[in-house]
């Protein structure tokens, strides 16, 4: 994220101290359980349908 958004997630935004990475969770079941426990939405967003291109794009 630092290269793309210029945000260092390992720096505290309040005191600018260095944070330590204590876990890297990749198991979806565990992530859902944590989000549910925190009262956050654990369901993925429903993707919007793709939009059709304008007719002028295809008119050669």
mmCIF file as gemmi writes it, N, C-alpha and C atoms, coordinates in Angstrom:
data_model
loop_
_atom_site.group_PDB
_atom_site.id
_atom_site.type_symbol
_atom_site.label_atom_id
_atom_site.label_alt_id
_atom_site.label_comp_id
_atom_site.label_asym_id
_atom_site.label_entity_id
_atom_site.label_seq_id
_atom_site.pdbx_PDB_ins_code
_atom_site.Cartn_x
_atom_site.Cartn_y
_atom_site.Cartn_z
_atom_site.occupancy
_atom_site.B_iso_or_equiv
_atom_site.pdbx_formal_charge
_atom_site.auth_seq_id
_atom_site.auth_asym_id
_atom_site.pdbx_PDB_model_num
ATOM 1 N N . UNK Axp A 1 ? 0.831 -1.193 0 1 0 ? 1 A 1
ATOM 2 C CA . UNK Axp A 1 ? 0 0 0 1 0 ? 1 A 1
ATOM 3 C C . UNK Axp A 1 ? 0.874 1.255 0 1 0 ? 1 A 1
ATOM 4 N N . UNK Axp A 2 ? 2.073 1.119 0.498 1 0 ? 2 A 1
ATOM 5 C CA . UNK Axp A 2 ? 2.935 2.286 0.561 1 0 ? 2 A 1
ATOM 6 C C . UNK Axp A 2 ? 3.326 2.772 -0.829 1 0 ? 2 A 1
ATOM 7 N N . UNK Axp A 3 ? 3.63 1.835 -1.747 1 0 ? 3 A 1
ATOM 8 C CA . UNK Axp A 3 ? 4.029 2.241 -3.094 1 0 ? 3 A 1
ATOM 9 C C . UNK Axp A 3 ? 2.869 2.799 -3.896 1 0 ? 3 A 1
ATOM 10 N N . UNK Axp A 4 ? 1.686 2.215 -3.72 1 0 ? 4 A 1
ATOM 11 C CA . UNK Axp A 4 ? 0.541 2.632 -4.53 1 0 ? 4 A 1
ATOM 12 C C . UNK Axp A 4 ? -0.138 3.871 -3.959 1 0 ? 4 A 1
ATOM 13 N N . UNK Axp A 5 ? -0.459 3.846 -2.665 1 0 ? 5 A 1
ATOM 14 C CA . UNK Axp A 5 ? -1.229 4.93 -2.055 1 0 ? 5 A 1
ATOM 15 C C . UNK Axp A 5 ? -0.388 5.868 -1.198 1 0 ? 5 A 1
ATOM 16 N N . UNK Axp A 6 ? 0.89 5.601 -1.094 1 0 ? 6 A 1
ATOM 17 C CA . UNK Axp A 6 ? 1.797 6.384 -0.247 1 0 ? 6 A 1
ATOM 18 C C . UNK Axp A 6 ? 1.324 6.401 1.203 1 0 ? 6 A 1
ATOM 19 N N . UNK Axp A 7 ? 0.81 5.247 1.662 1 0 ? 7 A 1
ATOM 20 C CA . UNK Axp A 7 ? 0.37 5.095 3.05 1 0 ? 7 A 1
ATOM 21 C C . UNK Axp A 7 ? 1.168 3.953 3.662 1 0 ? 7 A 1
ATOM 22 N N . UNK Axp A 8 ? 1.881 4.231 4.736 1 0 ? 8 A 1
ATOM 23 C CA . UNK Axp A 8 ? 2.612 3.183 5.435 1 0 ? 8 A 1
ATOM 24 C C . UNK Axp A 8 ? 1.718 2.671 6.557 1 0 ? 8 A 1
ATOM 25 N N . UNK Axp A 9 ? 1.168 1.476 6.382 1 0 ? 9 A 1
ATOM 26 C CA . UNK Axp A 9 ? 0.232 0.936 7.358 1 0 ? 9 A 1
ATOM 27 C C . UNK Axp A 9 ? 0.929 0.51 8.646 1 0 ? 9 A 1
ATOM 28 N N . UNK Axp A 10 ? 2.248 0.469 8.648 1 0 ? 10 A 1
ATOM 29 C CA . UNK Axp A 10 ? 2.978 0.107 9.853 1 0 ? 10 A 1
ATOM 30 C C . UNK Axp A 10 ? 3.438 1.328 10.651 1 0 ? 10 A 1
ATOM 31 N N . UNK Axp A 11 ? 2.874 2.5 10.348 1 0 ? 11 A 1
ATOM 32 C CA . UNK Axp A 11 ? 3.168 3.725 11.105 1 0 ? 11 A 1
ATOM 33 C C . UNK Axp A 11 ? 1.862 4.214 11.725 1 0 ? 11 A 1
ATOM 34 N N . UNK Axp A 12 ? 1.87 4.469 13.018 1 0 ? 12 A 1
ATOM 35 C CA . UNK Axp A 12 ? 0.688 4.941 13.731 1 0 ? 12 A 1
ATOM 36 C C . UNK Axp A 12 ? 0.317 6.351 13.244 1 0 ? 12 A 1
ATOM 37 N N . UNK Axp A 13 ? -0.947 6.574 12.857 1 0 ? 13 A 1
ATOM 38 C CA . UNK Axp A 13 ? -1.339 7.908 12.376 1 0 ? 13 A 1
ATOM 39 C C . UNK Axp A 13 ? -1.407 8.95 13.489 1 0 ? 13 A 1
ATOM 40 N N . UNK Axp A 14 ? -1.43 8.521 14.74 1 0 ? 14 A 1
ATOM 41 C CA . UNK Axp A 14 ? -1.536 9.457 15.858 1 0 ? 14 A 1
ATOM 42 C C . UNK Axp A 14 ? -0.173 9.896 16.392 1 0 ? 14 A 1
ATOM 43 N N . UNK Axp A 15 ? 0.704 8.927 16.687 1 0 ? 15 A 1
ATOM 44 C CA . UNK Axp A 15 ? 1.995 9.261 17.288 1 0 ? 15 A 1
ATOM 45 C C . UNK Axp A 15 ? 3.161 9.068 16.33 1 0 ? 15 A 1
ATOM 46 N N . UNK Axp A 16 ? 2.889 8.537 15.124 1 0 ? 16 A 1
ATOM 47 C CA . UNK Axp A 16 ? 3.886 8.251 14.099 1 0 ? 16 A 1
ATOM 48 C C . UNK Axp A 16 ? 4.932 7.242 14.557 1 0 ? 16 A 1
ATOM 49 N N . UNK Axp A 17 ? 4.575 6.435 15.58 1 0 ? 17 A 1
ATOM 50 C CA . UNK Axp A 17 ? 5.451 5.36 16.022 1 0 ? 17 A 1
ATOM 51 C C . UNK Axp A 17 ? 5.329 4.154 15.106 1 0 ? 17 A 1
ATOM 52 N N . UNK Axp A 18 ? 6.277 3.243 15.186 1 0 ? 18 A 1
ATOM 53 C CA . UNK Axp A 18 ? 6.298 2.056 14.342 1 0 ? 18 A 1
ATOM 54 C C . UNK Axp A 18 ? 5.391 0.987 14.927 1 0 ? 18 A 1
ATOM 55 N N . UNK Axp A 19 ? 4.501 0.423 14.107 1 0 ? 19 A 1
ATOM 56 C CA . UNK Axp A 19 ? 3.636 -0.673 14.517 1 0 ? 19 A 1
ATOM 57 C C . UNK Axp A 19 ? 4.318 -1.994 14.198 1 0 ? 19 A 1
ATOM 58 N N . UNK Axp A 20 ? 3.913 -3.033 14.931 1 0 ? 20 A 1
ATOM 59 C CA . UNK Axp A 20 ? 4.445 -4.365 14.682 1 0 ? 20 A 1
ATOM 60 C C . UNK Axp A 20 ? 3.349 -5.237 14.088 1 0 ? 20 A 1
ATOM 61 N N . UNK Axp A 21 ? 3.701 -6.014 13.082 1 0 ? 21 A 1
ATOM 62 C CA . UNK Axp A 21 ? 2.765 -6.96 12.481 1 0 ? 21 A 1
ATOM 63 C C . UNK Axp A 21 ? 2.735 -8.198 13.37 1 0 ? 21 A 1
ATOM 64 N N . UNK Axp A 22 ? 1.566 -8.503 13.936 1 0 ? 22 A 1
ATOM 65 C CA . UNK Axp A 22 ? 1.482 -9.642 14.848 1 0 ? 22 A 1
ATOM 66 C C . UNK Axp A 22 ? 0.756 -10.834 14.246 1 0 ? 22 A 1
ATOM 67 N N . UNK Axp A 23 ? 0.006 -10.615 13.151 1 0 ? 23 A 1
ATOM 68 C CA . UNK Axp A 23 ? -0.702 -11.726 12.524 1 0 ? 23 A 1
ATOM 69 C C . UNK Axp A 23 ? -1.036 -11.365 11.081 1 0 ? 23 A 1
ATOM 70 N N . UNK Axp A 24 ? -1.068 -12.389 10.247 1 0 ? 24 A 1
ATOM 71 C CA . UNK Axp A 24 ? -1.474 -12.251 8.854 1 0 ? 24 A 1
ATOM 72 C C . UNK Axp A 24 ? -2.497 -13.338 8.614 1 0 ? 24 A 1
ATOM 73 N N . UNK Axp A 25 ? -3.776 -12.969 8.632 1 0 ? 25 A 1
ATOM 74 C CA . UNK Axp A 25 ? -4.863 -13.945 8.595 1 0 ? 25 A 1
ATOM 75 C C . UNK Axp A 25 ? -5.313 -14.149 7.156 1 0 ? 25 A 1
ATOM 76 N N . UNK Axp A 26 ? -5.265 -15.409 6.705 1 0 ? 26 A 1
ATOM 77 C CA . UNK Axp A 26 ? -5.673 -15.717 5.334 1 0 ? 26 A 1
ATOM 78 C C . UNK Axp A 26 ? -6.874 -16.655 5.291 1 0 ? 26 A 1
ATOM 79 N N . UNK Axp A 27 ? -7.25 -17.23 6.409 1 0 ? 27 A 1
ATOM 80 C CA . UNK Axp A 27 ? -8.384 -18.153 6.458 1 0 ? 27 A 1
ATOM 81 C C . UNK Axp A 27 ? -9.683 -17.348 6.497 1 0 ? 27 A 1
ATOM 82 N N . UNK Axp A 28 ? -10.507 -17.501 5.448 1 0 ? 28 A 1
ATOM 83 C CA . UNK Axp A 28 ? -11.745 -16.736 5.335 1 0 ? 28 A 1
ATOM 84 C C . UNK Axp A 28 ? -12.699 -16.943 6.496 1 0 ? 28 A 1
ATOM 85 N N . UNK Axp A 29 ? -12.777 -18.174 7.016 1 0 ? 29 A 1
ATOM 86 C CA . UNK Axp A 29 ? -13.664 -18.459 8.15 1 0 ? 29 A 1
ATOM 87 C C . UNK Axp A 29 ? -13.254 -17.639 9.374 1 0 ? 29 A 1
ATOM 88 N N . UNK Axp A 30 ? -11.968 -17.557 9.623 1 0 ? 30 A 1
ATOM 89 C CA . UNK Axp A 30 ? -11.468 -16.804 10.784 1 0 ? 30 A 1
ATOM 90 C C . UNK Axp A 30 ? -11.724 -15.313 10.599 1 0 ? 30 A 1
ATOM 91 N N . UNK Axp A 31 ? -11.519 -14.816 9.392 1 0 ? 31 A 1
ATOM 92 C CA . UNK Axp A 31 ? -11.76 -13.397 9.122 1 0 ? 31 A 1
ATOM 93 C C . UNK Axp A 31 ? -13.236 -13.06 9.356 1 0 ? 31 A 1
ATOM 94 N N . UNK Axp A 32 ? -14.144 -13.903 8.846 1 0 ? 32 A 1
ATOM 95 C CA . UNK Axp A 32 ? -15.589 -13.675 9.065 1 0 ? 32 A 1
ATOM 96 C C . UNK Axp A 32 ? -15.922 -13.673 10.557 1 0 ? 32 A 1
ATOM 97 N N . UNK Axp A 33 ? -15.338 -14.607 11.287 1 0 ? 33 A 1
ATOM 98 C CA . UNK Axp A 33 ? -15.61 -14.706 12.716 1 0 ? 33 A 1
ATOM 99 C C . UNK Axp A 33 ? -15.162 -13.44 13.453 1 0 ? 33 A 1
ATOM 100 N N . UNK Axp A 34 ? -14.005 -12.921 13.097 1 0 ? 34 A 1
ATOM 101 C CA . UNK Axp A 34 ? -13.499 -11.7 13.727 1 0 ? 34 A 1
ATOM 102 C C . UNK Axp A 34 ? -14.397 -10.513 13.375 1 0 ? 34 A 1
ATOM 103 N N . UNK Axp A 35 ? -14.756 -10.378 12.095 1 0 ? 35 A 1
ATOM 104 C CA . UNK Axp A 35 ? -15.605 -9.254 11.697 1 0 ? 35 A 1
ATOM 105 C C . UNK Axp A 35 ? -16.979 -9.324 12.36 1 0 ? 35 A 1
ATOM 106 N N . UNK Axp A 36 ? -17.553 -10.516 12.443 1 0 ? 36 A 1
ATOM 107 C CA . UNK Axp A 36 ? -18.848 -10.678 13.119 1 0 ? 36 A 1
ATOM 108 C C . UNK Axp A 36 ? -18.734 -10.302 14.594 1 0 ? 36 A 1
ATOM 109 N N . UNK Axp A 37 ? -17.653 -10.703 15.239 1 0 ? 37 A 1
ATOM 110 C CA . UNK Axp A 37 ? -17.453 -10.392 16.655 1 0 ? 37 A 1
ATOM 111 C C . UNK Axp A 37 ? -17.342 -8.882 16.874 1 0 ? 37 A 1
ATOM 112 N N . UNK Axp A 38 ? -16.728 -8.179 15.92 1 0 ? 38 A 1
ATOM 113 C CA . UNK Axp A 38 ? -16.576 -6.73 16.03 1 0 ? 38 A 1
ATOM 114 C C . UNK Axp A 38 ? -17.826 -5.974 15.598 1 0 ? 38 A 1
ATOM 115 N N . UNK Axp A 39 ? -18.836 -6.706 15.113 1 0 ? 39 A 1
ATOM 116 C CA . UNK Axp A 39 ? -20.07 -6.066 14.67 1 0 ? 39 A 1
ATOM 117 C C . UNK Axp A 39 ? -19.951 -5.435 13.297 1 0 ? 39 A 1
ATOM 118 N N . UNK Axp A 40 ? -18.968 -5.865 12.517 1 0 ? 40 A 1
ATOM 119 C CA . UNK Axp A 40 ? -18.774 -5.334 11.171 1 0 ? 40 A 1
ATOM 120 C C . UNK Axp A 40 ? -19.366 -6.288 10.147 1 0 ? 40 A 1
ATOM 121 N N . UNK Axp A 41 ? -19.68 -5.776 8.97 1 0 ? 41 A 1
ATOM 122 C CA . UNK Axp A 41 ? -20.293 -6.578 7.914 1 0 ? 41 A 1
ATOM 123 C C . UNK Axp A 41 ? -19.27 -7.57 7.368 1 0 ? 41 A 1
ATOM 124 N N . UNK Axp A 42 ? -19.579 -8.844 7.438 1 0 ? 42 A 1
ATOM 125 C CA . UNK Axp A 42 ? -18.649 -9.865 6.957 1 0 ? 42 A 1
ATOM 126 C C . UNK Axp A 42 ? -19.057 -10.424 5.597 1 0 ? 42 A 1
ATOM 127 N N . UNK Axp A 43 ? -20.194 -9.965 5.061 1 0 ? 43 A 1
ATOM 128 C CA . UNK Axp A 43 ? -20.623 -10.422 3.742 1 0 ? 43 A 1
ATOM 129 C C . UNK Axp A 43 ? -19.94 -9.585 2.665 1 0 ? 43 A 1
ATOM 130 N N . UNK Axp A 44 ? -19.453 -10.221 1.605 1 0 ? 44 A 1
ATOM 131 C CA . UNK Axp A 44 ? -18.823 -9.443 0.532 1 0 ? 44 A 1
ATOM 132 C C . UNK Axp A 44 ? -19.86 -8.605 -0.197 1 0 ? 44 A 1
ATOM 133 N N . UNK Axp A 45 ? -19.453 -7.473 -0.764 1 0 ? 45 A 1
ATOM 134 C CA . UNK Axp A 45 ? -20.416 -6.639 -1.497 1 0 ? 45 A 1
ATOM 135 C C . UNK Axp A 45 ? -20.901 -7.344 -2.755 1 0 ? 45 A 1
ATOM 136 N N . UNK Axp A 46 ? -22.129 -7.05 -3.14 1 0 ? 46 A 1
ATOM 137 C CA . UNK Axp A 46 ? -22.691 -7.619 -4.36 1 0 ? 46 A 1
ATOM 138 C C . UNK Axp A 46 ? -22.196 -6.776 -5.533 1 0 ? 46 A 1
ATOM 139 N N . UNK Axp A 47 ? -21.515 -7.389 -6.495 1 0 ? 47 A 1
ATOM 140 C CA . UNK Axp A 47 ? -20.989 -6.59 -7.613 1 0 ? 47 A 1
ATOM 141 C C . UNK Axp A 47 ? -22.112 -6.058 -8.495 1 0 ? 47 A 1
ATOM 142 N N . UNK Axp A 48 ? -21.939 -4.838 -8.938 1 0 ? 48 A 1
ATOM 143 C CA . UNK Axp A 48 ? -22.917 -4.226 -9.836 1 0 ? 48 A 1
ATOM 144 C C . UNK Axp A 48 ? -22.783 -4.847 -11.221 1 0 ? 48 A 1
ATOM 145 N N . UNK Axp A 49 ? -23.863 -4.924 -11.969 1 0 ? 49 A 1
ATOM 146 C CA . UNK Axp A 49 ? -23.765 -5.467 -13.325 1 0 ? 49 A 1
ATOM 147 C C . UNK Axp A 49 ? -22.924 -4.552 -14.213 1 0 ? 49 A 1
ATOM 148 N N . UNK Axp A 50 ? -22.25 -5.144 -15.167 1 0 ? 50 A 1
ATOM 149 C CA . UNK Axp A 50 ? -21.419 -4.367 -16.082 1 0 ? 50 A 1
ATOM 150 C C . UNK Axp A 50 ? -22.287 -3.457 -16.941 1 0 ? 50 A 1
ATOM 151 N N . UNK Axp A 51 ? -21.778 -2.281 -17.23 1 0 ? 51 A 1
ATOM 152 C CA . UNK Axp A 51 ? -22.5 -1.347 -18.079 1 0 ? 51 A 1
ATOM 153 C C . UNK Axp A 51 ? -22.128 -1.595 -19.531 1 0 ? 51 A 1
ATOM 154 N N . UNK Axp A 52 ? -23.08 -1.431 -20.416 1 0 ? 52 A 1
ATOM 155 C CA . UNK Axp A 52 ? -22.826 -1.567 -21.85 1 0 ? 52 A 1
ATOM 156 C C . UNK Axp A 52 ? -22.112 -0.325 -22.355 1 0 ? 52 A 1
ATOM 157 N N . UNK Axp A 53 ? -21.237 -0.508 -23.319 1 0 ? 53 A 1
ATOM 158 C CA . UNK Axp A 53 ? -20.568 0.631 -23.931 1 0 ? 53 A 1
ATOM 159 C C . UNK Axp A 53 ? -21.545 1.384 -24.818 1 0 ? 53 A 1
ATOM 160 N N . UNK Axp A 54 ? -21.272 2.65 -25.018 1 0 ? 54 A 1
ATOM 161 C CA . UNK Axp A 54 ? -22.125 3.457 -25.887 1 0 ? 54 A 1
ATOM 162 C C . UNK Axp A 54 ? -22.004 2.958 -27.32 1 0 ? 54 A 1
ATOM 163 N N . UNK Axp A 55 ? -23.038 3.149 -28.099 1 0 ? 55 A 1
ATOM 164 C CA . UNK Axp A 55 ? -23.038 2.707 -29.491 1 0 ? 55 A 1
ATOM 165 C C . UNK Axp A 55 ? -21.96 3.407 -30.312 1 0 ? 55 A 1
ATOM 166 N N . UNK Axp A 56 ? -21.614 4.633 -29.933 1 0 ? 56 A 1
ATOM 167 C CA . UNK Axp A 56 ? -20.623 5.377 -30.715 1 0 ? 56 A 1
ATOM 168 C C . UNK Axp A 56 ? -19.242 4.717 -30.668 1 0 ? 56 A 1
ATOM 169 N N . UNK Axp A 57 ? -18.981 3.932 -29.634 1 0 ? 57 A 1
ATOM 170 C CA . UNK Axp A 57 ? -17.705 3.237 -29.523 1 0 ? 57 A 1
ATOM 171 C C . UNK Axp A 57 ? -17.576 2.204 -30.615 1 0 ? 57 A 1
ATOM 172 N N . UNK Axp A 58 ? -18.689 1.56 -30.988 1 0 ? 58 A 1
ATOM 173 C CA . UNK Axp A 58 ? -18.648 0.507 -31.986 1 0 ? 58 A 1
ATOM 174 C C . UNK Axp A 58 ? -18.875 1.012 -33.408 1 0 ? 58 A 1
ATOM 175 N N . UNK Axp A 59 ? -19.305 2.251 -33.564 1 0 ? 59 A 1
ATOM 176 C CA . UNK Axp A 59 ? -19.588 2.787 -34.894 1 0 ? 59 A 1
ATOM 177 C C . UNK Axp A 59 ? -18.286 3.232 -35.547 1 0 ? 59 A 1
ATOM 178 N N . UNK Axp A 60 ? -17.839 2.481 -36.539 1 0 ? 60 A 1
ATOM 179 C CA . UNK Axp A 60 ? -16.603 2.828 -37.238 1 0 ? 60 A 1
ATOM 180 C C . UNK Axp A 60 ? -16.971 3.508 -38.469 1 0 ? 60 A 1
